Amino acid sequence: MAFEPTYLKNVDLIIGVEATGTNFKCQVNSVKLTPDADTNTEKTLCPEGVYSEVDDPEWTLEVGYLAGRDKEDATKALSEFMRVNHGKTMPFTFRPYTGEPEGGFSGVVRCMATEFGGEQGSFSKVSAKLPVVGQPTPLATTTEP
């Protein structure tokens, strides 16, 4: 069987230009691209009179991660990177198979400052829902038939 299920264990999440941006994979514990598309349906009075259209999706890059610091370069910590770049657009690359050029998506997200803190005696876990500008681009996986 050629099918291989996606198992999120060792992913790449690079925010910034792929060649020079930071790979935040060691801080991230969840990442997903979520589409939101409106549908519009109109029914007429005849039995086959149903018309339906679907809008282009608006995407969100949802990231769960550990907040913290990097003593050498503050912006290598995702929480600080988001705070410093709040409101700016940045390219991203999300690859579910680290180091493999195929599979996953690239695109542009708008950075947003996120919450900080948590409960006593626990790691500071936060999440961000970053709006994707336009449509994400699939990284090549197969050729079209």
FIGUFI-487431 format. One line per 3 residues: their letters; for each residue x, y, z of N, C-alpha, C. Coordinates in nm, 4 decimals, decimal comma. Layout:
N
A	X Y Z X Y Z X Y Z | ... $
This chain:
145
MAF	0,0837 -0,1170 0,0000 0,0000 0,0000 0,0000 0,0891 0,1245 0,0000 | 0,0645 0,2165 -0,0895 0,1460 0,3367 -0,1033 0,1044 0,4472 -0,0056 | -0,0194 0,4391 0,0464 -0,0680 0,5430 0,1379 0,0111 0,5418 0,2675 $
EPT	0,0480 0,6604 0,3125 0,1189 0,6761 0,4389 0,0483 0,7837 0,5193 | -0,0121 0,7503 0,6330 -0,0825 0,8520 0,7111 0,0163 0,9540 0,7675 | -0,0317 1,0752 0,7818 0,0513 1,1806 0,8397 0,0553 1,1618 0,9908 $
YLK	0,1739 1,1484 1,0443 0,1943 1,1341 1,1879 0,2808 1,2513 1,2325 | 0,2224 1,3416 1,3061 0,2948 1,4630 1,3438 0,3869 1,4340 1,4616 | 0,5114 1,4175 1,4284 0,6118 1,3873 1,5303 0,7365 1,4720 1,5114 $
NVD	0,7793 1,4892 1,3904 0,9007 1,5642 1,3619 0,8703 1,6543 1,2422 | 0,8177 1,7723 1,2695 0,7718 1,8635 1,1636 0,8658 1,9827 1,1521 | 0,8504 2,0552 1,0442 0,9152 2,1856 1,0301 0,8067 2,2913 1,0371 $
LII	0,8271 2,3934 1,1182 0,7441 2,5136 1,1149 0,8407 2,6311 1,1133 | 0,8607 2,6831 0,9940 0,9545 2,7933 0,9739 0,8722 2,9188 0,9490 | 0,8987 3,0216 1,0272 0,8334 3,1503 1,0039 0,9429 3,2477 0,9672 $
GVE	0,9258 3,3106 0,8522 1,0289 3,3928 0,7912 1,0708 3,3233 0,6624 | 1,1610 3,3832 0,5904 1,2104 3,3238 0,4659 1,2731 3,1885 0,4990 | 1,2353 3,0856 0,4241 1,2763 2,9499 0,4606 1,4269 2,9346 0,4782 $
ATG	1,5042 2,9976 0,3941 1,6500 2,9830 0,4021 1,7090 3,0479 0,5266 | 1,6439 3,1517 0,5794 1,7017 3,2251 0,6923 1,6097 3,2338 0,8135 | 1,4834 3,1941 0,7984 1,3874 3,2046 0,9089 1,4137 3,1010 1,0165 $
TNF	1,3488 3,1189 1,1302 1,3659 3,0279 1,2423 1,2707 2,9098 1,2293 | 1,3235 2,7900 1,2515 1,2407 2,6702 1,2574 1,2013 2,6532 1,4041 | 1,0727 2,6757 1,4322 1,0235 2,6747 1,5693 0,9772 2,5369 1,6153 $
KCQ	1,0121 2,4300 1,5436 0,9571 2,2979 1,5710 0,9833 2,2475 1,7129 | 1,0905 2,2891 1,7762 1,1205 2,2405 1,9116 1,0436 2,3164 2,0199 | 0,9652 2,4164 1,9796 0,8791 2,4886 2,0731 0,7313 2,4572 2,0495 $
VNS	0,7006 2,4051 1,9311 0,5624 2,3834 1,8887 0,5169 2,2434 1,9276 | 0,3946 2,2332 1,9842 0,3390 2,1009 2,0126 0,2134 2,0719 1,9311 | 0,1658 2,1694 1,8536 0,0567 2,1441 1,7592 0,0593 2,2510 1,6508 $
VKL	0,0240 2,2094 1,5310 0,0149 2,3042 1,4196 -0,0842 2,2485 1,3183 | -0,1732 2,3349 1,2708 -0,2654 2,2930 1,1658 -0,3147 2,4135 1,0880 | -0,3410 2,3889 0,9615 -0,4022 2,4884 0,8739 -0,5516 2,4592 0,8690 $
TPD	-0,6320 2,5598 0,9012 -0,7759 2,5400 0,9085 -0,8463 2,6309 0,8090 | -0,9270 2,5722 0,7170 -1,0019 2,6544 0,6222 -1,1382 2,6929 0,6792 | -1,1876 2,8080 0,6387 -1,3228 2,8519 0,6721 -1,3829 2,9064 0,5438 $
ADT	-1,4845 2,8362 0,4931 -1,5459 2,8764 0,3666 -1,6975 2,8843 0,3844 | -1,7551 2,9946 0,3412 -1,8995 3,0111 0,3450 -1,9624 2,9427 0,2252 | -2,0818 2,8887 0,2473 -2,1598 2,8341 0,1369 -2,2864 2,9169 0,1229 $
NTE	-2,3354 2,9250 0,0019 -2,4572 2,9980 -0,0269 -2,5472 2,9069 -0,1093 | -2,6651 2,8788 -0,0580 -2,7591 2,7902 -0,1262 -2,8916 2,8627 -0,1435 | -2,9441 2,8535 -0,2623 -3,0763 2,9095 -0,2930 -3,1635 2,8000 -0,3512 $
KTL	-3,2873 2,7922 -0,3029 -3,3831 2,6945 -0,3534 -3,4953 2,7691 -0,4235 | -3,5373 2,7132 -0,5357 -3,6525 2,7690 -0,6060 -3,7710 2,6749 -0,5872 | -3,8801 2,7067 -0,6483 -4,0023 2,6298 -0,6280 -4,0142 2,5059 -0,7162 $
CPE	-3,9137 2,4765 -0,7986 -3,9191 2,3535 -0,8775 -3,8338 2,2460 -0,8087 | -3,8629 2,1173 -0,8294 -3,7930 2,0103 -0,7568 -3,6410 2,0092 -0,7732 | -3,5919 2,0423 -0,8928 -3,4461 2,0413 -0,9112 -3,3854 2,1812 -0,9015 $
GVY	-3,4571 2,2752 -0,8461 -3,4111 2,4140 -0,8394 -3,3305 2,4464 -0,7150 | -3,2152 2,3833 -0,7020 -3,1249 2,4131 -0,5907 -2,9921 2,4586 -0,6497 | -2,9495 2,5765 -0,6099 -2,8235 2,6329 -0,6579 -2,7339 2,6555 -0,5368 $
SEV	-2,6104 2,6097 -0,5472 -2,5202 2,6202 -0,4337 -2,3807 2,6587 -0,4824 | -2,3174 2,7462 -0,4089 -2,1801 2,7884 -0,4366 -2,1011 2,7903 -0,3057 | -1,9720 2,7715 -0,3170 -1,8828 2,7762 -0,2016 -1,7789 2,8839 -0,2269 $
DDP	-1,7607 2,9741 -0,1300 -1,6590 3,0782 -0,1418 -1,5199 3,0180 -0,1271 | -1,4196 3,0924 -0,1727 -1,2820 3,0515 -0,1473 -1,2595 3,0521 0,0036 | -1,1856 2,9552 0,0548 -1,1653 2,9511 0,1998 -1,0732 3,0636 0,2484 $
EWT	-1,0977 3,1047 0,3698 -1,0035 3,1897 0,4434 -0,9344 3,0963 0,5416 | -0,8021 3,1015 0,5437 -0,7240 3,0057 0,6199 -0,6675 3,0672 0,7473 | -0,6490 2,9820 0,8462 -0,5839 3,0192 0,9712 -0,4759 2,9155 1,0006 $
LEV	-0,3580 2,9633 1,0397 -0,2517 2,8742 1,0858 -0,2621 2,8720 1,2381 | -0,3053 2,7589 1,2911 -0,3220 2,7444 1,4358 -0,1980 2,6769 1,4927 | -0,1356 2,7428 1,5898 -0,0105 2,6939 1,6464 -0,0222 2,6887 1,7983 $
GYL	0,0069 2,5725 1,8547 0,0184 2,5585 1,9997 0,1660 2,5447 2,0327 | 0,2111 2,6151 2,1353 0,3547 2,6100 2,1629 0,3850 2,6446 2,3078 | 0,5086 2,6178 2,3465 0,5574 2,6535 2,4790 0,6144 2,7941 2,4741 $
AGR	0,5652 2,8809 2,5603 0,6209 3,0161 2,5700 0,7502 3,0077 2,6500 | 0,8440 3,0910 2,6151 0,9706 3,0895 2,6859 1,0644 3,1939 2,6303 | 1,1922 3,1718 2,6528 1,2921 3,2682 2,6068 1,4122 3,1961 2,5498 $
DKE	1,4850 3,2693 2,4694 1,6122 3,2222 2,4157 1,7158 3,3233 2,4631 | 1,8098 3,2792 2,5417 1,9066 3,3706 2,6032 2,0039 3,4308 2,5028 | 2,0227 3,3673 2,3863 2,1162 3,4187 2,2867 2,0503 3,5143 2,1887 $
DAT	1,9265 3,4858 2,1480 1,8542 3,5694 2,0525 1,7070 3,5640 2,0890 | 1,6565 3,6704 2,1492 1,5194 3,6715 2,2009 1,4164 3,6328 2,0963 | 1,4379 3,6710 1,9696 1,3379 3,6429 1,8667 1,3419 3,4982 1,8162 $
KAL	1,4305 3,4161 1,8717 1,4288 3,2727 1,8399 1,3238 3,2011 1,9257 | 1,2679 3,2701 2,0245 1,1550 3,2183 2,1022 1,0278 3,2644 2,0317 | 0,9390 3,1698 1,9995 0,8208 3,2026 1,9203 0,7336 3,3082 1,9869 $
SEF	0,7194 3,3030 2,1189 0,6367 3,4027 2,1883 0,6932 3,5435 2,1700 | 0,8236 3,5584 2,1781 0,8850 3,6900 2,1590 0,8821 3,7308 2,0116 | 0,9032 3,6345 1,9215 0,8961 3,6610 1,7781 0,7585 3,7175 1,7430 $
MRV	0,6530 3,6580 1,7970 0,5167 3,7061 1,7695 0,4954 3,8462 1,8255 | 0,5453 3,8716 1,9450 0,5280 4,0041 2,0059 0,6001 4,1115 1,9254 | 0,7244 4,0854 1,8883 0,8055 4,1829 1,8148 0,7491 4,2085 1,6754 $
NHG	0,6917 4,1053 1,6145 0,6429 4,1176 1,4769 0,4911 4,1330 1,4673 | 0,4272 4,1709 1,5758 0,2813 4,1869 1,5780 0,2349 4,2760 1,4615 | 0,1394 4,2232 1,3849 0,0829 4,2986 1,2731 0,1582 4,2848 1,1420 $
KTM	0,2786 4,2316 1,1464 0,3580 4,2165 1,0235 0,3230 4,0859 0,9535 | 0,3401 4,0852 0,8217 0,3221 3,9610 0,7475 0,4575 3,8940 0,7292 | 0,4550 3,7623 0,7393 0,5773 3,6834 0,7276 0,5476 3,5575 0,6480 $
PFT	0,6422 3,5127 0,5657 0,6235 3,3833 0,5004 0,6337 3,2710 0,6041 | 0,5676 3,1595 0,5748 0,5802 3,0421 0,6607 0,5921 2,9169 0,5737 | 0,6525 2,8147 0,6320 0,6596 2,6825 0,5710 0,6239 2,5820 0,6790 $
FRP	0,5253 2,4993 0,6503 0,4837 2,3923 0,7415 0,5005 2,2607 0,6665 | 0,5937 2,1813 0,7140 0,6236 2,0534 0,6512 0,6050 1,9428 0,7548 | 0,5118 1,8495 0,7327 0,4925 1,7439 0,8319 0,6050 1,6412 0,8348 $
YTG	0,6913 1,6416 0,7350 0,8037 1,5485 0,7312 0,9319 1,6305 0,7239 | 0,9982 1,6492 0,8363 1,1156 1,7343 0,8458 1,2195 1,7016 0,7399 | 1,2642 1,8065 0,6729 1,3725 1,7929 0,5772 1,3328 1,7430 0,4402 $
EPE	1,2108 1,6949 0,4241 1,1674 1,6485 0,2923 1,1047 1,7646 0,2171 | 1,1435 1,7847 0,0929 1,0943 1,9006 0,0194 0,9476 1,8910 -0,0211 | 0,8923 1,7708 -0,0196 0,7531 1,7584 -0,0612 0,6622 1,7377 0,0600 $
GGF	0,5382 1,7730 0,0422 0,4393 1,7619 0,1494 0,4374 1,8872 0,2338 | 0,3210 1,9264 0,2761 0,3065 2,0446 0,3583 0,2634 2,1650 0,2775 | 0,2799 2,2815 0,3367 0,2318 2,4052 0,2761 0,3262 2,5208 0,3056 $
SGV	0,3211 2,6187 0,2182 0,3880 2,7458 0,2439 0,2862 2,8559 0,2182 | 0,3142 2,9735 0,2683 0,2238 3,0856 0,2500 0,2732 3,2046 0,3277 | 0,1797 3,2941 0,3584 0,2111 3,4155 0,4336 0,1103 3,4274 0,5470 $
VRC	0,1599 3,4543 0,6680 0,0725 3,4759 0,7835 0,0947 3,6158 0,8393 | -0,0057 3,6630 0,9094 0,0062 3,7883 0,9834 0,0352 3,7520 1,1282 | 0,1485 3,7987 1,1799 0,1896 3,7689 1,3168 0,1029 3,8463 1,4163 $
MAT	0,0825 3,7858 1,5312 0,0031 3,8484 1,6363 0,0664 3,8173 1,7713 | 0,0707 3,9166 1,8595 0,1167 3,8924 1,9956 0,0208 3,7940 2,0610 | 0,0740 3,7056 2,1450 -0,0088 3,6044 2,2095 -0,0004 3,6168 2,3610 $
EFG	-0,0875 3,5438 2,4271 -0,0892 3,5446 2,5732 0,0434 3,4932 2,6283 | 0,0670 3,5203 2,7540 0,1860 3,4703 2,8209 0,1491 3,4368 2,9637 | 0,2004 3,3273 3,0149 0,1726 3,2880 3,1528 0,1107 3,1504 3,1579 $
GEQ	0,0542 3,1171 3,2727 -0,0072 2,9864 3,2908 -0,0267 2,9576 3,4375 | -0,0424 2,8302 3,4677 -0,0686 2,7872 3,6039 0,0608 2,7541 3,6777 | 0,0550 2,7665 3,8098 0,1691 2,7366 3,8941 0,2147 2,5930 3,8707 $
GSF	0,3451 2,5748 3,8628 0,4018 2,4420 3,8511 0,3840 2,3766 3,7156 | 0,3595 2,4560 3,6127 0,3417 2,3976 3,4795 0,4158 2,4810 3,3761 | 0,4370 2,4215 3,2618 0,4942 2,4959 3,1509 0,3910 2,5952 3,0993 $
SKV	0,4382 2,7066 3,0486 0,3500 2,8080 2,9898 0,3167 2,7657 2,8475 | 0,1964 2,7110 2,8290 0,1511 2,6658 2,6978 0,0522 2,7676 2,6435 | 0,0758 2,8126 2,5220 -0,0115 2,9124 2,4609 -0,0485 2,8673 2,3195 $
SAK	-0,1436 2,9374 2,2621 -0,1815 2,9066 2,1247 -0,2055 3,0363 2,0498 | -0,1929 3,0272 1,9202 -0,2143 3,1433 1,8339 -0,2920 3,0985 1,7114 | -0,3840 3,1817 1,6674 -0,4558 3,1596 1,5422 -0,4146 3,2716 1,4494 $
LPV	-0,3211 3,2410 1,3610 -0,2628 3,3413 1,2728 -0,3352 3,3411 1,1389 | -0,3894 3,4560 1,0981 -0,4577 3,4600 0,9690 -0,3585 3,4447 0,8547 | -0,3951 3,3586 0,7601 -0,3137 3,3380 0,6401 -0,3590 3,4406 0,5372 $
VGQ	-0,2640 3,5072 0,4753 -0,2929 3,6057 0,3709 -0,3052 3,5291 0,2391 | -0,4239 3,5295 0,1795 -0,4451 3,4550 0,0556 -0,4586 3,3071 0,0822 | -0,4158 3,2274 -0,0124 -0,4278 3,0826 -0,0040 -0,2904 3,0203 0,0203 $
PTP	-0,2825 2,9183 0,1083 -0,1545 2,8482 0,1233 -0,1224 2,7710 -0,0046 | 0,0038 2,7526 -0,0288 0,0502 2,6808 -0,1473 0,0983 2,5429 -0,1072 | 0,0396 2,4371 -0,1642 0,0900 2,3025 -0,1320 0,2324 2,2852 -0,1816 $
LAT	0,3151 2,2239 -0,0999 0,4489 2,1863 -0,1433 0,4331 2,0583 -0,2231 | 0,5007 2,0475 -0,3345 0,4812 1,9372 -0,4284 0,4835 1,8027 -0,3594 | 0,3801 1,7207 -0,3867 0,3775 1,5846 -0,3330 0,3716 1,4824 -0,4455 $
TTE	0,2879 1,5069 -0,5433 0,2767 1,4141 -0,6557 0,2512 1,4933 -0,7826 | 0,2650 1,4289 -0,8938 0,2315 1,4932 -1,0203 0,0850 1,4674 -1,0500 | 0,0233 1,5572 -1,1202 -0,1174 1,5421 -1,1587 -0,1295 1,4283 -1,2589 $
P	-0,2376 1,3469 -1,2491 -0,2549 1,2375 -1,3460 -0,2856 1,2883 -1,4849 $
